[in-house]
């Protein structure tokens, strides 16, 4: 049977059992985002978030029992968007090269946003003090993105488009090949590549990734 990309992501949230689409919950998360960006993770207090979200501390605790849970929810929301994007772009309807280039461009666009980079800096700074939170975010973000991409590569392999063998390892290599240098540049405040430079970078990296992965023509 031909594998397909998974349709849904399992829930993984550190908040109380409130609906993810609750307007009040989103209001709180919006306030938390502003506080984390302005004061940092450790500098923002629950009172700061309540004030920014225009809710009482009592209401805040109905939805989230800690600022760690709020930060995790914010990151998981972005992770969910990334998984949806990978599944949509990795439909298997186009050529492997075109779809991998589209996936690479979207990963760059999403993960190099200023807010995402700020969250990464905060988590790097707070990771030693909050190792469980750092672990959850890694598992829900980079690790799950690799697994989703591995499903796509396995799909293309099952159709005879690629000859890979270890799809999870290849997916991890692809993510590193596309993101590691650009994220390092961005985290160290270097100017981003121009659109033309990004196009050339993606085309070059995808071509390098596909070298040796095309099935032999008999």
Backbone torsions as a table, in degrees:
resi	resn	phi	psi	omega
1	UNK	NA	136.9	-178.4
2	UNK	-74.4	124.3	179.4
3	UNK	-71.4	153.4	176.2
4	UNK	-126.9	163.2	175.9
5	UNK	-65.1	141.4	-179.9
6	UNK	-61.3	143.3	-175.1
7	UNK	-82.8	-28.2	-176.1
8	UNK	-137.4	160.5	174.6
9	UNK	-107.7	137.9	176.5
10	UNK	-65.4	146.4	179.4
11	UNK	-69.6	141.8	177.6
12	UNK	-152.8	91.6	-171.7
13	UNK	-138.0	139.6	-179.6
14	UNK	-91.5	9.7	-177.7
15	UNK	-91.6	175.1	174.9
16	UNK	-69.2	168.7	-173.5
17	UNK	-79.5	68.6	175.4
18	UNK	-109.3	150.0	179.9
19	UNK	-57.7	136.8	-179.1
20	UNK	-60.9	-27.9	-177.1
21	UNK	-97.9	15.9	178.9
22	UNK	-62.8	126.8	178.9
23	UNK	-58.0	-38.8	179.8
24	UNK	-66.2	-40.0	177.7
25	UNK	-62.6	-43.2	178.9
26	UNK	-65.9	-36.2	177.2
27	UNK	-60.8	-42.0	178.9
28	UNK	-66.4	-43.1	179.7
29	UNK	-64.2	-36.6	176.6
30	UNK	-62.3	-42.9	177.1
31	UNK	-65.4	-40.0	178.7
32	UNK	-63.3	-41.4	179.6
33	UNK	-59.5	-45.5	-179.2
34	UNK	-62.8	-41.7	-179.0
35	UNK	-68.2	-43.0	180.0
36	UNK	-63.1	-39.9	-179.1
37	UNK	-70.5	-33.4	-177.0
38	UNK	-87.3	-34.5	-174.7
39	UNK	-113.6	-9.8	-174.6
40	UNK	84.5	165.7	-176.9
41	UNK	-64.3	-49.3	-176.7
42	UNK	-75.5	-26.9	-178.0
43	UNK	-77.9	-25.0	-178.4
44	UNK	-82.7	132.0	178.1
45	UNK	-104.0	166.3	176.3
46	UNK	-61.0	-36.1	178.2
47	UNK	-64.7	-40.1	176.7
48	UNK	-58.9	-44.8	-178.8
49	UNK	-65.3	-43.3	179.5
50	UNK	-60.3	-41.6	179.6
51	UNK	-66.3	-44.4	-179.6
52	UNK	-65.7	-33.6	-178.7
53	UNK	-87.4	-4.9	-179.1
54	UNK	59.1	45.0	174.4
55	UNK	-132.4	164.3	175.8
56	UNK	-78.6	160.8	177.2
57	UNK	-63.7	-31.6	177.6
58	UNK	-61.4	-44.6	178.1
59	UNK	-64.6	-39.7	179.2
60	UNK	-56.2	-45.7	-176.2
61	UNK	-74.0	-15.3	173.6
62	UNK	-65.5	-34.8	-175.8
63	UNK	-97.7	-35.2	-176.9
64	UNK	-139.8	132.4	-178.1
65	UNK	-90.6	-4.0	179.8
66	UNK	-164.0	163.9	176.7
67	UNK	-72.3	-24.3	174.4
68	UNK	-61.7	-40.8	178.8
69	UNK	-65.4	-37.1	178.5
70	UNK	-67.3	-44.0	-179.5
71	UNK	-63.2	-42.6	178.5
72	UNK	-61.1	-42.6	-179.8
73	UNK	-63.0	-39.2	178.3
74	UNK	-63.1	-44.9	-178.7
75	UNK	-67.7	-41.2	-178.5
76	UNK	-64.5	-32.2	177.4
77	UNK	-63.7	-43.7	177.5
78	UNK	-67.2	-36.8	177.8
79	UNK	-62.7	-41.5	178.8
80	UNK	-61.1	-40.2	177.7
81	UNK	-63.0	-39.7	179.6
82	UNK	-64.0	-44.4	179.7
83	UNK	-62.2	-42.5	178.7
84	UNK	-61.0	-41.7	-179.9
85	UNK	-65.3	-42.9	178.9
86	UNK	-61.9	-41.8	179.8
87	UNK	-67.2	-38.3	-178.8
88	UNK	-68.3	-46.0	-178.0
89	UNK	-73.4	-29.3	179.2
90	UNK	-93.3	54.3	-176.7
91	UNK	-79.0	-19.9	-177.3
92	UNK	83.3	8.3	-178.3
93	UNK	-87.4	-26.5	-179.6
94	UNK	-102.5	-170.1	177.4
95	UNK	-72.8	155.1	179.0
96	UNK	-58.6	-46.0	-177.4
97	UNK	-61.9	-45.3	-179.6
98	UNK	-63.5	-43.0	-177.6
99	UNK	-69.8	-39.1	177.4
100	UNK	-66.7	-36.2	175.9
101	UNK	-65.6	-40.9	178.2
102	UNK	-63.8	-42.0	177.7
103	UNK	-62.6	-44.3	-179.5
104	UNK	-62.2	-45.4	179.0
105	UNK	-60.5	-41.4	-178.3
106	UNK	-70.1	-37.6	176.4
107	UNK	-61.1	-43.7	179.0
108	UNK	-63.3	-46.1	-177.8
109	UNK	-62.8	-41.0	-176.3
110	UNK	-78.0	-43.5	-171.1
111	UNK	-85.7	-10.8	176.3
112	UNK	-104.1	14.6	173.1
113	UNK	-64.5	145.1	-179.7
114	UNK	-54.1	-41.0	-179.0
115	UNK	-66.2	-38.7	179.8
116	UNK	-68.0	-41.2	177.4
117	UNK	-64.2	-39.0	177.5
118	UNK	-63.0	-40.4	178.5
119	UNK	-65.2	-38.6	177.7
120	UNK	-63.6	-42.4	178.9
121	UNK	-63.3	-40.6	179.2
122	UNK	-63.4	-42.0	-176.9
123	UNK	-70.9	-35.8	175.9
124	UNK	-61.9	-41.7	-179.9
125	UNK	-69.7	-33.7	-175.1
126	UNK	-98.6	-6.4	-173.2
127	UNK	-60.2	-37.5	-179.5
128	UNK	-66.8	-35.6	-179.4
129	UNK	-80.9	-28.9	-177.8
130	UNK	-126.1	66.7	-174.6
131	UNK	-63.8	-34.9	-180.0
132	UNK	-64.9	-40.4	178.1
133	UNK	-65.1	-44.2	179.1
134	UNK	-60.3	-40.5	-179.8
135	UNK	-65.4	-43.6	179.6
136	UNK	-62.1	-41.8	-178.8
137	UNK	-67.1	-39.7	177.4
138	UNK	-63.2	-43.8	-178.5
139	UNK	-66.5	-35.6	-177.4
140	UNK	-84.2	-19.9	-178.2
141	UNK	-104.7	-92.1	-176.1
142	UNK	-55.8	-43.4	-176.3
143	UNK	-65.4	-42.0	-179.0
144	UNK	-72.5	-34.9	176.8
145	UNK	-62.7	-41.4	177.1
146	UNK	-62.0	-42.5	-179.7
147	UNK	-64.4	-39.7	178.6
148	UNK	-65.6	-42.2	177.8
149	UNK	-66.6	-35.5	177.3
150	UNK	-62.8	-37.3	176.5
151	UNK	-61.2	-41.1	178.8
152	UNK	-64.0	-45.7	-179.9
153	UNK	-63.4	-37.7	177.9
154	UNK	-65.3	-38.5	176.2
155	UNK	-59.4	-48.0	-178.7
156	UNK	-67.4	-34.2	177.5
157	UNK	-67.2	-40.6	-178.7
158	UNK	-65.2	-23.4	178.4
159	UNK	-89.6	-4.1	-179.5
160	UNK	87.4	9.6	-179.2
161	UNK	-79.8	-26.8	-178.3
162	UNK	-137.2	157.6	173.8
163	UNK	-126.5	97.0	-170.1
164	UNK	-111.2	-58.6	-175.6
165	UNK	98.0	-74.4	-179.1
166	UNK	-104.9	89.7	-176.0
167	UNK	-66.0	-42.0	177.3
168	UNK	-59.2	-41.5	179.1
169	UNK	-66.3	-40.3	178.7
170	UNK	-65.4	-38.6	178.9
171	UNK	-63.9	-42.6	178.5
172	UNK	-63.1	-40.0	178.5
173	UNK	-65.0	-38.5	179.8
174	UNK	-63.7	-46.8	-179.8
175	UNK	-59.9	-45.2	179.2
176	UNK	-64.5	-41.7	-178.9
177	UNK	-60.8	-38.8	-177.5
178	UNK	-82.1	-42.0	-165.8
179	UNK	-101.2	-32.2	-165.4
180	UNK	-57.9	-47.8	-178.3
181	UNK	-67.5	-40.2	-178.6
182	UNK	-69.7	-39.2	177.5
183	UNK	-65.0	-40.4	178.7
184	UNK	-61.6	-44.5	176.4
185	UNK	-57.7	-47.5	-175.5
186	UNK	-68.2	-41.8	-179.1
187	UNK	-65.2	-27.5	178.9
188	UNK	-96.5	18.1	170.9
189	UNK	66.5	26.7	174.5
190	UNK	-80.2	150.6	-179.1
191	UNK	-64.9	144.7	-179.9
192	UNK	-70.3	161.3	174.4
193	UNK	-69.0	152.4	174.1
194	UNK	-71.0	169.6	179.3
195	UNK	-59.8	-43.0	-180.0
196	UNK	-65.8	-40.3	178.8
197	UNK	-66.0	-38.4	178.7
198	UNK	-65.7	-42.6	178.1
199	UNK	-58.4	-46.6	-179.0
200	UNK	-66.2	-40.2	178.9
201	UNK	-60.5	-48.6	-178.3
202	UNK	-64.4	-46.1	-179.6
203	UNK	-59.4	-41.9	-178.9
204	UNK	-66.7	-44.2	-177.4
205	UNK	-69.8	-40.3	178.5
206	UNK	-65.5	-42.4	177.9
207	UNK	-60.5	-40.7	178.7
208	UNK	-64.6	-41.7	179.6
209	UNK	-61.8	-40.6	-175.0
210	UNK	-78.5	-12.2	179.0
211	UNK	-59.9	121.6	178.8
212	UNK	86.4	-5.1	-178.6
213	UNK	-100.5	-7.8	177.7
214	UNK	-76.3	137.5	-179.6
215	UNK	-65.6	146.3	178.4
216	UNK	-66.9	138.5	178.5
217	UNK	-88.2	119.6	-177.5
218	UNK	-90.9	NA	NA
